[in-house]
Structure formats: structure tokens, C-alpha cells
Amino acid sequence: MEYNSQRETLLLPQYGRILQGMVEYCCNLDDRDQRQACAEAIVAVMAILNPDVKKQANYHIKLWQQLAIISNYKLDIDYPVEISTQQELAEKPKRVPYPTHSIRQRHYGYITEAMLNHLQQMEPSAEREELVAVVANTMKRDLYNWNYNAMDDNKVRTDIAGYTNGNVELSSDIKLTAMNGPRASEESTKKKRKKK
């Protein structure tokens, strides 16, 4: 009895050993026209075996590329699409640089700090006051998500003044949005459990 572990390794296991056998048969055909017809039939079978591939744009390119991989690039036919070489597929992509920014307080994040720097450079106006209110509400939400016990309108006011060296201040007329989210309900649920 022959076990799969003793057989040749499948290059693309999702298509199975039978399809790999079909590709090997196709590679051994002497007539080029027969090989071409056989390869086209194999690609049609691959589309049936892997129906999800049809949801992708230009799926036929992927199927022909997979046929080349299964044949270990030994199938000598006229491919209807451009096939990537083994070396191109084996190349590692270039490393994407990760943006690193020094952040004073991580719970606010880089974007909030950038908005505060922008506000500091703006001339005093009604638009700037509106933007200050938006940024302050964002900061309050960030505090709420980070540690809802530390959430306080006065802390937000102090942090805005600290980030902008006192150049931008949150007016006392502006009321920040109340945070009545799931955290408050979680707290009340915990209290009820303790009473029982």
C-alpha cells in the first residue's frame, strides 16, 4: 500500500493529486497542439475545483499562473497571459517603512497631537473655536476609551493648554459631549451583582 506521505509533494494541495497527475500527463505529451488543448482543459477543471477564484478580477491570469506552478514551470505551451517566473515569485517584497512618531500621551495618539499643532498655528477665529471643540470632544472620547475613570472635562482643558503652550484654550462656554456608552452600563451591572 502506498501512502500520500510517500508520494511526491503536492505543489498546490488545494487542487489535489489527480489534477497534478493531469498536469504531469500534459507535460509528457509530444505534440504541442495536444499539450495546448490539454492545458486549456486543465485550466477549465481548475476553475471548477476552485469556484471562489472566479470572484477575483482577472481570475484566468491566476489560474494560468497556478498551472505553471503545478507543472514546476516545465509545461511548454503558449500561455495566453504573462506568467511570472519562479525567481519573481520567490522575491520578498520590499520592507514597508513603519511610521514612528514620538507621542507625548499615547491615549491621544499622533493625529490628535497633529490637530493640536495645527490649531496652535491658526489665527483666532470662529472656525478655530469650532475645531477646538471638535478636538476636545475627540480627546474626551480617547480618555473614555483609555480609562473612563480618568475622563474629565477639566483634564481635557488642561491637556489642550499643555499641548499648545497656552496658545489655545477651550472656552468654558463649550460643553463637551457626555459619554454614556457601554462602559457606564458595565459599571452599573457590576454594582448590581455586588448587591446580590
Secondary structure, DSSP 4 states (H G I P E B T S, - for coil): ---GGGSPPPSSGGGHHHHHHHHHHHHT-S-HHHHHHHHHHHHHHHHHH-GGGGGSTTHHHHHHHHHHHHTTT---S--SS----HHHHHSPPPPPPPP----SSTTTHHHHHHHHHHHHHSPSSHHHHHHHHHHHHHHHHHHHHH-GGG--HHHHHHHHHHHTTTSS---TTPPPPP--SHHHHHHHHHHHHHH-
